[in-house]
Amino acid sequence: MVTGFCFGERTLWHSTGEAALFLRPGGWIQPPAGGGAAENPETKRRFKNLLDVSGLARHLAVETAALASDEALRRIHPENYLAEFKRLSDADGGILGEESPFGHGGFEIAKLSAGLAIHAMDRVLTGTWQNAYSLSRPPGHHCMPDHSMGFCLLANIPIAIEEMKARHHLGKVAVVDWDVHHGNGTQAIFWDRPDVLTISIHQNACYPVHLGSTAERGAGAGEGANINIPLLPGGGHNSYLAALDRIVLPALERFRPDLIVVASGLDANGLDPLARMLAHSGTYRAMTARLMQAADMLCKGRLVLVHEGGYSEVMVPFCGHAIMETLSGRSTDVVDPLLDFLTAQQPPPEFDALESRRLAEMAQGFGL
């Protein structure tokens, strides 16, 4: 089994400018001492560095990729959006929507981010790799066709899926989004598509605060092919595994995809500054193992993870490393120094029982 890891150093050069987490300095918002933007390169750089230092990278097929083509982008994004993105990028950068600033050259870096996702899916679908992780940056799951949101400038996963459909006549695809924020861009793009199942597990009313309810099921031919699983704030390891066991895995079995793609945000960890969940590296290890089993059963093991959010420089590397150990079936000497701490912070049994009842009701509503 070969596990791929797609990475491009240039993605770490994407600039989100000066911000206090995601707020622009000015008025009552003080400029931060060190730049301050939550979406910065350090979480991704430290993830890759830990793979190198632990020795795990030596057992992965580490490759970079070409930029996504303009043709691939146009399958998702209208020409006017791409032209304005390019115009601003060639100047001094700017912003195309909400909470998604970029600097000079940001257009080409975003094309590389999408290109990494394309490369990972292509390698898996051609049988070169069994599974893969694309360390894409900037992320993509909030990006609408004509409107950037939440640090996302191009819809990386939809772009890659449509490219795979064009290249390989790919059939049904399931996208499981475990980023702590709702995958509203992916949902919108595939809203009326029966061939793409979109599932988002997220903290309820976190971002975007008005989206991600269980009532959002798709429309037309795609009705029922969109599933939202809003978890209560404070949920931890058991909440996420219950969501997979009660809803995600039965939905995948019913849908029977030809490829499973994960929008892999690592911001549900208990130390993330932009959410209030209590997952830990063991949670990501267990979720990855469950989806690998599902992929083995349903689609010959074809599983691709594409990086999304995650803003704790301490926790993201350990969560990502746990995923890569699981995907590759290899162990290292790395020990997560915060695993015991976050395990001790898990919610009480009463919380888990409440969440279990909520998830059972959701599953019933989804016909699972």
C-alpha positions in Angstrom: 0.0 0.0 0.0 1.4 3.4 -1.0 0.2 6.5 0.8 0.8 9.8 -1.0 1.4 13.2 0.5 1.0 16.2 -1.8 2.9 19.4 -0.7 4.1 22.6 -2.3 6.3 25.0 -0.4 4.8 27.9 -2.3 1.5 27.3 -0.6 3.2 28.4 2.7 4.0 31.7 1.0 0.3 32.7 0.8 -0.2 35.9 2.7 -3.4 36.7 4.6 -2.1 40.0 5.8 -2.3 41.5 9.2 -5.2 40.4 11.4 -6.2 39.7 14.9 -7.3 36.1 14.4 -9.6 37.1 11.5 -10.5 40.7 12.3 -8.8 43.6 10.5 -7.0 46.0 12.8 -8.6 49.3 13.2 -11.1 51.0 15.5 -11.2 49.0 18.7 -9.2 46.1 17.2 -5.5 46.5 18.1 -2.8 45.4 15.6 -1.2 42.2 16.8 2.5 42.0 17.6 3.3 39.0 15.3 0.9 39.4 12.4 -1.8 37.5 14.2 -3.9 36.0 11.3 -5.4 32.7 12.4 -4.9 31.3 8.9 -1.1 31.4 8.7 1.5 29.0 7.3 2.9 27.7 10.7 0.3 25.0 11.3 0.9 23.5 7.9 4.6 23.9 8.0 4.8 22.3 11.5 2.6 19.4 10.2 5.0 18.7 7.4 8.1 19.3 9.6 6.8 16.7 12.1 6.4 14.1 9.3 10.0 14.8 8.3 11.6 14.7 11.7 9.7 11.6 12.8 10.9 9.8 9.7 7.3 9.0 8.6 7.8 11.1 5.4 10.4 8.6 4.2 7.6 6.0 4.0 5.2 8.3 2.0 5.2 9.2 -1.6 5.8 12.9 -1.3 5.1 14.8 -4.4 4.2 18.3 -5.5 1.9 19.2 -8.4 1.2 21.5 -11.3 -1.1 24.5 -10.9 -4.7 23.7 -11.6 -5.5 24.7 -15.2 -7.8 27.6 -16.0 -10.1 25.0 -17.6 -10.4 23.1 -14.3 -11.1 26.4 -12.4 -13.8 27.4 -14.9 -15.8 24.2 -14.2 -16.6 25.7 -10.8 -15.9 29.4 -10.9 -17.2 32.0 -13.4 -14.8 33.9 -15.5 -15.5 37.3 -13.9 -14.6 35.9 -10.5 -11.3 34.4 -11.8 -10.5 37.6 -13.7 -10.9 39.8 -10.7 -8.9 37.4 -8.5 -6.1 37.5 -11.1 -6.2 41.3 -11.4 -6.0 41.9 -7.7 -3.3 39.2 -7.3 -1.1 40.8 -10.0 -1.3 44.1 -8.1 -1.0 44.1 -4.4 -3.6 41.6 -3.4 -7.0 42.3 -1.9 -10.2 40.5 -0.9 -13.0 39.0 -3.0 -15.5 38.3 -0.3 -15.5 37.8 3.4 -12.5 37.0 5.7 -10.4 35.9 2.8 -7.5 38.3 2.1 -4.6 37.5 -0.1 -1.4 39.1 -1.2 0.6 39.6 -4.5 0.7 36.3 -6.4 -2.2 34.8 -4.4 -4.0 33.6 -7.5 -1.2 31.3 -8.6 -0.7 30.0 -5.0 -4.4 29.2 -4.9 -4.1 27.4 -8.2 -1.3 25.3 -6.7 -3.5 24.5 -3.7 -6.2 23.2 -6.0 -3.6 21.5 -8.1 -2.3 19.5 -5.1 -5.9 18.2 -4.5 -6.2 17.3 -8.2 -2.8 15.4 -8.1 -3.8 13.5 -5.0 -7.1 12.3 -6.5 -5.5 11.5 -9.8 -2.8 9.3 -8.2 -5.4 7.4 -6.2 -7.8 6.9 -9.1 -5.0 5.6 -11.4 -4.0 3.1 -8.8 -0.6 4.6 -8.2 -1.4 5.3 -4.6 -3.9 3.6 -2.3 -4.8 6.8 -0.4 -3.4 10.3 -0.1 -3.3 13.5 1.8 -3.1 16.9 0.0 -1.7 19.7 2.3 -3.6 22.4 0.4 -3.4 26.0 1.4 -5.3 28.3 1.0 -8.3 26.1 2.0 -11.4 25.7 -0.1 -14.6 24.4 1.6 -16.2 27.8 2.3 -15.6 29.2 -1.2 -18.6 29.8 -3.3 -18.4 29.8 -7.1 -18.3 33.7 -7.2 -17.6 34.6 -3.6 -14.7 33.9 -1.3 -15.3 33.2 2.4 -13.5 32.1 5.5 -9.9 32.1 4.2 -11.1 30.1 1.1 -10.3 31.5 -2.4 -10.9 28.5 -4.7 -13.1 25.5 -4.1 -10.2 23.0 -4.1 -12.3 19.8 -3.6 -15.0 20.5 -6.1 -12.4 21.6 -8.7 -10.5 18.4 -8.2 -13.7 16.2 -8.3 -14.8 17.8 -11.6 -11.4 17.4 -13.1 -11.5 13.7 -12.1 -14.9 13.3 -13.8 -13.4 14.8 -17.0 -10.2 12.8 -16.9 -11.5 9.4 -15.6 -15.2 9.5 -16.0 -15.5 9.2 -12.2 -18.9 8.2 -11.0 -20.2 8.9 -7.5 -18.1 10.8 -5.0 -18.8 11.2 -1.2 -17.3 14.3 0.5 -17.0 13.9 4.3 -16.2 17.3 5.8 -14.9 17.0 9.4 -13.7 20.6 9.6 -15.2 22.2 12.7 -16.9 24.8 10.5 -19.7 24.1 8.1 -18.7 23.2 4.5 -21.0 25.7 3.0 -19.1 26.2 -0.3 -19.0 22.5 -1.1 -22.7 22.2 -0.1 -23.7 25.0 -2.4 -21.7 23.8 -5.4 -23.2 20.3 -5.3 -26.6 21.3 -3.9 -28.6 19.8 -6.8 -26.2 17.0 -7.8 -27.2 13.4 -7.0 -23.8 12.1 -8.0 -21.9 13.8 -5.1 -22.9 13.1 -1.5 -21.8 16.0 0.8 -21.7 15.4 4.5 -20.5 18.1 7.0 -19.8 17.4 10.6 -19.4 20.7 12.4 -19.9 22.7 15.5 -23.4 24.1 15.5 -23.8 27.7 14.5 -20.0 28.4 14.5 -19.2 29.5 11.0 -21.1 30.5 9.0 -23.5 31.0 11.9 -26.7 30.8 9.8 -25.9 27.7 7.8 -25.4 24.0 8.4 -28.7 22.8 9.8 -30.1 19.3 9.3 -32.9 20.9 7.2 -30.5 21.7 4.4 -30.8 18.5 2.3 -30.1 19.6 -1.3 -32.7 20.3 -4.0 -34.0 18.9 -7.2 -32.2 15.8 -8.3 -29.8 16.3 -5.4 -32.4 16.3 -2.7 -31.2 14.0 0.1 -27.6 14.1 -1.1 -26.6 16.7 1.4 -26.3 15.8 5.1 -25.4 18.2 7.9 -24.4 17.0 11.3 -24.3 20.0 13.7 -22.7 19.0 17.0 -23.2 20.8 20.3 -20.3 23.0 21.4 -18.1 21.2 23.8 -18.4 17.8 22.2 -15.3 15.7 22.0 -14.0 12.3 21.0 -17.2 10.4 21.6 -19.4 12.9 19.8 -17.3 12.6 16.6 -17.2 8.9 16.6 -20.9 8.6 17.3 -21.5 11.0 14.3 -19.5 8.7 12.1 -21.0 5.4 13.4 -24.7 6.6 13.5 -24.8 8.7 10.3 -21.7 9.0 8.2 -20.9 5.3 7.7 -24.5 4.2 7.1 -24.9 7.1 4.6 -21.8 6.0 2.8 -22.9 2.4 2.6 -26.3 3.5 1.2 -24.7 5.8 -1.4 -21.8 3.4 -2.4 -19.4 6.0 -3.8 -16.5 5.3 -6.2 -14.3 7.6 -4.2 -14.3 9.1 -0.7 -12.9 12.5 -0.2 -12.4 14.1 3.3 -12.3 17.9 3.8 -9.8 17.5 6.5 -10.0 20.5 8.8 -8.0 19.9 12.0 -9.8 22.7 14.0 -12.1 20.5 16.1 -9.2 19.9 18.5 -9.6 21.2 22.0 -7.0 24.0 21.6 -8.2 25.6 18.4 -8.8 29.4 18.8 -11.7 29.5 16.3 -14.0 26.8 17.8 -15.1 25.2 21.0 -14.9 21.4 20.5 -12.7 18.9 22.3 -11.4 16.4 19.8 -7.8 15.3 20.0 -5.2 13.4 17.9 -6.8 10.1 18.9 -10.1 11.3 17.4 -8.6 12.0 14.0 -6.7 8.7 14.2 -10.0 6.8 14.9 -12.0 8.7 12.3 -9.4 8.0 9.6 -9.4 4.3 10.5 -13.2 4.2 10.2 -13.2 5.9 6.8 -10.4 3.6 5.6 -12.5 0.6 6.4 -15.5 2.2 4.6 -13.4 2.9 1.6 -12.0 -0.7 1.6 -15.6 -2.0 1.6 -17.1 0.4 -0.8 -14.6 1.8 -3.3 -11.4 -0.4 -3.3 -9.8 1.7 -0.6 -9.8 4.9 -2.6 -9.6 7.7 0.0 -8.2 11.2 -0.4 -7.9 13.8 2.3 -7.6 17.5 1.4 -6.5 19.9 4.1 -8.8 22.7 5.2 -8.7 24.6 8.6 -6.8 24.2 11.8 -5.3 27.1 13.7 -3.5 25.7 16.8 0.2 25.5 16.0 0.7 23.0 18.8 -2.2 20.6 18.0 -2.4 20.6 14.2 0.9 18.7 13.7 0.0 15.9 16.1 -3.5 15.5 14.7 -2.1 15.5 11.1 0.6 13.1 12.1 -1.9 10.7 13.6 -3.9 10.8 10.3 -0.8 10.0 8.3 0.3 7.1 10.5 -3.1 5.6 10.1 -3.3 6.1 6.4 0.1 4.6 5.9 -0.2 1.8 8.5 3.1 2.8 10.0 4.0 3.8 13.6 6.7 6.2 14.8 8.1 7.3 18.1 6.0 10.5 18.1 3.9 10.9 21.3 1.3 13.6 21.4 2.1 15.5 24.7 -1.4 16.9 25.0 -3.4 13.7 24.4 -3.7 12.9 28.1 -4.7 16.5 28.9 -7.4 16.6 26.2 -8.6 13.2 27.1 -9.2 14.4 30.7 -11.1 17.4 29.4 -13.8 15.4 27.6 -17.4 16.2 28.4 -19.2 14.2 31.1 -21.3 11.0 30.3 -24.5 13.1 30.6 -23.3 15.2 27.7 -22.4 12.2 25.6 -25.8 10.7 26.3 -27.6 13.9 25.2 -25.5 14.0 22.0 -26.2 10.4 21.3 -29.9 11.0 21.5 -29.6 14.0 19.2 -27.6 12.0 16.7 -30.1 9.1 16.8 -32.9 11.6 16.0 -30.8 13.0 13.1 -30.1 9.5 11.7 -33.8 8.8 11.8 -34.6 12.0 10.0 -32.0 11.1 7.3 -33.6 7.6 6.9 -30.5 5.9 8.3 
